[in-house]
Amino acid sequence: MKKNFILLNLLFSFCFLVPLAAQTEKPDALKLYRANKFKEAIVVCENELSYNPNNMDSYSVLCWSLLSNRQYQEAEQRAAEAHKINSYDIRIIEALGEAKYYLNKYNEALNMFQRYVANANEDAARMGRVYFLMGEIYVNQSKFEHADISYSMAVKIEPLMDFWWTRLGWARESLKNYKSAIEAYDNALKLNPSQYDANRGKARCSEKLS
């Protein structure tokens, strides 16, 4: 009887402690970010940084969340803070470049992106995005050959982005490389047949070659 009583107590304690542990489980900022819960991720990261101001993981997720939430000035500010702590962290280098890009600070952004490309692994998570944004900067600067190279790298890394293929087509069209532009537009249309700019671009290039 006494043995059964002890077992019941243990079972009760286990049932009570499991939900309590679940309630007190520390929120995961990265999981929140990946679930597109950017505001919640920002709050968690800010809380983590209040306890550990040098936590580069928290800074990285914070900057990604701010960027995704289109808080570009805040993202630039926090990335700059993190960059002072560790100027070699490629996650912060990329985030700082991206923030500067969206704030139209193209030369500063390009410098950060070039550092990222030079120091990150080829399979780094944001490599394709960085090449694409570099292409956008080069188009803005009318450096279409550079844009062609950057966009080509972007679609090589992430070949399922129809808009990126469209931008590659535009860069090639601007260089009057109409045949290769059509190839890029065709790849965009295979992914998205209703891609308006790709349809228009292909029509223009086909007319030039006729």
N, C-alpha and C positions, 0 to 999 in steps of 0.2 A: 504493500500500500504506500509506504513511504517512498519507495522507488518510483512508483507511478506519479506521485505528487511532484517529485523533483523533475521528472521528465516533462510534466505539464508546465511547470514553471519555466523550464528551458525553452519549450516551444513558444510559450507566451512572450518571453523576452525576445526571441528571434523574430517573431511576427511584428513586434513593436519596433524593434531597432531597424529592420529593413526599410520600411517606409520613411522612418526618421532620417536614415542615411541618404535616401533618395531626395528628401526635401532639402538637406543641407549640402548636396553635391555642388561643387564649385561650377559656375557657368563657364562654358567653353566659348571664348570669343571667336575662334576659328570656325567652329561649327555654326555659330550664328551668322558669320560672314558668308559661309558657303550656302546657308539657307536663305540668303538675301535679306537677312534681318540686320541691316547695317546700323541702324540707330542703337539697337540693343548691343551690338558688338562694340560700338564706340563707347558706350557706358561701361561695359566690362573692362575694356582696355584702359580707359582713363582710371578706373578703380585700381587695376593692377599696377599702373604706373605710379599711383599715389603711394603705394607700398614699396615698389622697386623702380625708381626713376631711370634705371639703366637697362631695363628689360627690352632687348631688341625684338624679341618675338611679339611682345605687346605693341611696340611701336609699329612693326610691320603690318599687323592686322588692323591697327588703328588707321594707318595711312590708306590701306586698301579700302577700308570701310568708308572713310571720308571721301575718297575718290569716287567710289561707287554711289555715294549719296550726293555727289556733285558739290561737295564743300571744298572747292579747290584751294581757296586761300588758306583755310585751316589745314588742309593736307600739306601744302607747301611749308607752312610754319612748323608743323609737327615733324615732318620729314627733315627739315633743316635742323631742328633740335637733335633728332636722332643721329643725323649725319655728323654732328659735332662730337657725339659720344663715340661713334664708330664709323669712320669715313670709308671703310672697306666693305661694309655690309651691302651686298648687291641688291637686296630687297629694298633697302632704303634709297639706294642710288636710282633704281628704277622708279620708285614712287615719287621721288623728288623730281625726276625728269618728267613724269606724267603730269604732275601738278603744274609744273612750269609750262608744259605744252598747252594745257587747257586755259592757262592764264595768258596765252599768246607770247610767252617769253621763249621764242623758238630757238634762238642761239644757245641759251642756257639749257634748254631741254635737250637739244641735240648733243651737247657736251656730255650730259648725264647718260643719255642713251648709248653714246659711243663707248663710254666707260663700262656700261652694263654689258654690251656685246663683247667687249674685250676681256672681261673678267668672269662672266657667267658661263656655265656649261651650255653646250649647244641645245640640250634638252630642257633647259630652264623653263619653268612654267609660263613666264611672261615674255619669252623671247620672240614669238611670233608677233605679239602685240607691239613690242618695241620696234621691230622692223617696219611694221605697218605705219606707226606714228612717225618714224623717221621718213618714210615715203611721203606722208602728208606734209611734213615740214619742207622737204625738197620740192614738192609741187608748189607750195606756197612761195618758194624762192625761185621758181621756174628752172630748177635744176632737174630736168626730166630724166636724164641718163641716170643720175643718182637715185631718183625716185623709182625707175625701172628696176634697178638692182635691189633696192630695199623691199619693194612690193614683191619681187620675185622670191626673195628669201622668206617673206612673210607667208606667202601661199605654199611654199615648199614645206614649211613647218606646220601650217594649219590649212590644208587644202580644201576644207569644206566651207570656207567663208566667201560667199558669193560676192559680197560688196568689195572685199579685198581684190578679187579677180577683176571686178569692174574698174577699180582704181588703177590696177596694173594696165588694163586695156587703155584707159585714158592717158596714162603716162606714155605708152608706146604710140598711141595715136598722135600725141603732141610732138613726138619725135618723127612723125610721118612714117613709122614702121607699121604700115596698115595691115599687112598679113599677120604679123605676130600680135597685133592689137586684136584682130578678129579671133585669134586663138584664145586669147585671154577672155574676151567677151563671151565666146562659146562656152568656156569652162564655167563662167558665171551663170549662163543661161541653163546649163545642164543641172546646176544646183538649184536655180530658181528661175523657171521660165518666164515669170512675170517681172523680172528685174528690168525696170524701165530704162535706166541709164545704159545698161548693157545692150538692150535692144536698139536703142537710139544710136549708140556708139558703133555697133556692128553695121547698122544701115549706112552710117556716114562713111565708114571705112570701105564697105563694099562698093559704094558709089565712086569712091576715089580710085578703086582698082578696076572699075568697069570701063 
